[in-house]
Amino acid sequence: MASEQFKVGDKIRVIGYRPGKYPPGYVDDMGTEELFKSLVGRRYTIRGFDDFGHIELHPKRNHVVWIEADLVKLVSASR
Protein backbone atom coordinates (compact mmCIF):
# COMPACT_ATOMS: atom_id res chain seq x y z
CA MET A 1 0.00 0.00 0.00
CA ALA A 2 1.21 3.52 -0.81
CA SER A 3 0.97 4.80 2.73
CA GLU A 4 3.64 2.27 3.80
CA GLN A 5 6.12 3.59 1.21
CA PHE A 6 5.22 7.29 1.18
CA LYS A 7 4.02 9.85 3.74
CA VAL A 8 2.00 13.04 3.57
CA GLY A 9 4.46 15.86 2.88
CA ASP A 10 6.90 13.77 0.84
CA LYS A 11 8.08 15.27 -2.44
CA ILE A 12 7.57 12.96 -5.40
CA ARG A 13 8.09 13.01 -9.16
CA VAL A 14 5.44 11.55 -11.45
CA ILE A 15 7.19 9.07 -13.75
CA GLY A 16 4.25 7.87 -15.85
CA TYR A 17 0.52 7.69 -16.33
CA ARG A 18 -2.02 5.17 -17.58
CA PRO A 19 -4.20 6.19 -20.50
CA GLY A 20 -7.89 6.24 -19.71
CA LYS A 21 -10.16 3.48 -20.95
CA TYR A 22 -13.23 4.98 -22.53
CA PRO A 23 -16.18 3.42 -24.34
CA PRO A 24 -16.29 3.81 -28.14
CA GLY A 25 -17.38 7.28 -29.15
CA TYR A 26 -16.62 8.88 -25.77
CA VAL A 27 -14.95 12.30 -25.93
CA ASP A 28 -12.78 13.40 -22.98
CA ASP A 29 -14.19 16.93 -22.94
CA MET A 30 -13.07 17.51 -19.34
CA GLY A 31 -9.38 17.22 -20.29
CA THR A 32 -8.64 14.38 -17.88
CA GLU A 33 -6.15 12.72 -20.22
CA GLU A 34 -4.27 15.99 -20.82
CA LEU A 35 -4.16 16.75 -17.10
CA PHE A 36 -2.57 13.38 -16.30
CA LYS A 37 -0.10 13.71 -19.20
CA SER A 38 0.93 17.12 -17.85
CA LEU A 39 1.87 15.58 -14.47
CA VAL A 40 4.64 13.38 -15.92
CA GLY A 41 8.13 14.63 -15.07
CA ARG A 42 6.94 17.16 -12.51
CA ARG A 43 7.39 17.28 -8.75
CA TYR A 44 4.55 17.47 -6.26
CA THR A 45 3.93 17.25 -2.53
CA ILE A 46 1.81 14.35 -1.31
CA ARG A 47 -1.35 15.77 0.26
CA GLY A 48 -2.96 12.53 1.40
CA PHE A 49 -4.14 9.04 0.47
CA ASP A 50 -7.52 7.59 -0.41
CA ASP A 51 -9.03 4.37 0.94
CA PHE A 52 -7.33 2.37 -1.84
CA GLY A 53 -3.82 3.74 -1.18
CA HIS A 54 -3.77 6.11 -4.15
CA ILE A 55 -1.68 9.24 -3.64
CA GLU A 56 -3.50 12.58 -3.50
CA LEU A 57 -1.87 15.44 -5.40
CA HIS A 58 -2.94 19.04 -6.03
CA PRO A 59 -1.28 19.77 -9.39
CA LYS A 60 -3.18 22.99 -10.13
CA ARG A 61 -5.38 25.37 -8.23
CA ASN A 62 -8.77 23.72 -7.70
CA HIS A 63 -7.56 20.38 -9.10
CA VAL A 64 -7.18 17.25 -7.00
CA VAL A 65 -6.01 13.98 -8.52
CA TRP A 66 -5.22 10.55 -7.15
CA ILE A 67 -2.47 8.47 -8.72
CA GLU A 68 -1.12 4.97 -8.16
CA ALA A 69 2.10 4.67 -6.15
CA ASP A 70 3.91 2.78 -8.92
CA LEU A 71 3.64 5.88 -11.13
CA VAL A 72 5.66 8.10 -8.81
CA LYS A 73 9.21 8.21 -7.45
CA LEU A 74 10.30 9.66 -4.10
CA VAL A 75 12.38 12.83 -4.47
CA SER A 76 12.69 13.75 -0.79
CA ALA A 77 11.05 12.47 2.35
CA SER A 78 9.22 14.80 4.72
CA ARG A 79 10.75 15.31 8.13
Secondary structure as GFF3:
##gff-version 3
##sequence-region A 1 79
A	DSSP	alpha_helix	2	5	.	.	.	ID=ss1
A	DSSP	beta_strand	11	14	.	.	.	ID=ss2
A	DSSP	alpha_helix	32	39	.	.	.	ID=ss3
A	DSSP	beta_strand	43	45	.	.	.	ID=ss4
A	DSSP	beta_strand	48	49	.	.	.	ID=ss5
A	DSSP	beta_strand	55	57	.	.	.	ID=ss6
A	DSSP	beta_strand	65	67	.	.	.	ID=ss7
A	DSSP	three_ten_helix	69	71	.	.	.	ID=ss8
A	DSSP	beta_strand	72	76	.	.	.	ID=ss9
###
